[in-house]
Amino acid sequence: MFKRGNMHPVFKEKRTWGQRAADRATKSFGSWAFIISFILFLVVWIILNIIMIAFRWDPYPFILLNLCLSCLAAIQAPVILMSQNRENEKDRIKSHYDYKINRKAEREIAQVQKQLKTIENLIRKKKR
């Protein structure tokens, strides 16, 4: 929506390392590649723990796997929220600019209509 040259100063600011990391993580966590690879990881984990008789690092109820999934969810949620909050702020600023432009266009249209009315009245007076 905004071109490089006419961006709001908020969009021109350098992002911090944490903001860049949150954006990258959000982009990768929300991809089909991540979902498919994560499903494959879970399936491999479960199959290996069922098949391996000699060394089962996480037997059937898969407590370690549950712990890993819980930790992943606990880390993913705030990272995704941080990225979404920044996007919401950008959207809020963009909508504010859109509102200002719409108000300006409305005033200009009203002014043009007023001028047209004046011209119309002058034309009527000349016809008489």
Summary of the structure (lengths in Angstrom):
residues: 128
radius of gyration: 29.4
end to end distance: 51.6
largest distance: 108.3
contacts: 267
relative contact order: 0.09
helix: 80%
strand: 0%
